[in-house]
Amino acid sequence: MHVETFGARDGHPVLLLHGGGVAGWMWEPLRTHLGEGVRVIVPDLPGHGRSADETYVSHAATTAALARVLERKGPAATVVGFSLGAQLTVQLAALRPDRVRNAVVISAQAVPMRATRATLALLSATAGLAKREWFARAQARQLFVPDELLDDYLQVSGAISRETLLRSVEENLRFAPPHTWRSYPGAASILVGAKERSLMKRSAALLHTSLPHSELQVVDGCGHGIPLQRPAWLARHIAATFGDRPDLAQPPER
């Protein structure tokens, strides 16, 4: 799995987990707003971007790989995940709380869909559309990909294999938080866009009620794209989760 690291060598680690169908580049707008006292760890998840030569096998396999990355990077990290990456954040926090100091969960579906066979069959039949530029551009608009990152999206979308697409979507649709999420001891912030589907809002509520000490926030004006729609706001929100770490630089106002 391709992993890049930015920022202060000895800074507080912040792991950023992208959504399905994109790659680590989706965090570029956010990174420009983060403070200088953090070490930002950005993987391209299996089957995506510069990890496209690996097939996405499962959330379990990916979570185990991410835990190994964090073990090599030092102290427990703040983990920030979007969509598919948000599900991985929940699973990582639930199963490896020793590696997750606090979690920021953005737009995670946590209510499993019952009838997935028909959805996956349709996806399999239409998987080739992801390689069509007109279709990829339409998908990019749904994710609020800015113009300067559109070429990155088109490249990643066209390179995702059918197997990775089907496995990652199947894992996404069937995801439910592990029972140990209820006992995660760290701070957790759960974000959902005010304009997202009701399923996403119900998922956010479920994650929050399962972990009562977590914070739930509905972000005004946003759909399924908070990191790309509100990067400066999200950077400030992440910095606020550091809590008892006043030594960390606050992100600059932009």
Order of alpha helices (4+ residues) and beta strands (2+ residues): beta-beta-alpha-beta-alpha-beta-alpha-beta-alpha-alpha-alpha-alpha-beta-alpha-beta-alpha-alpha
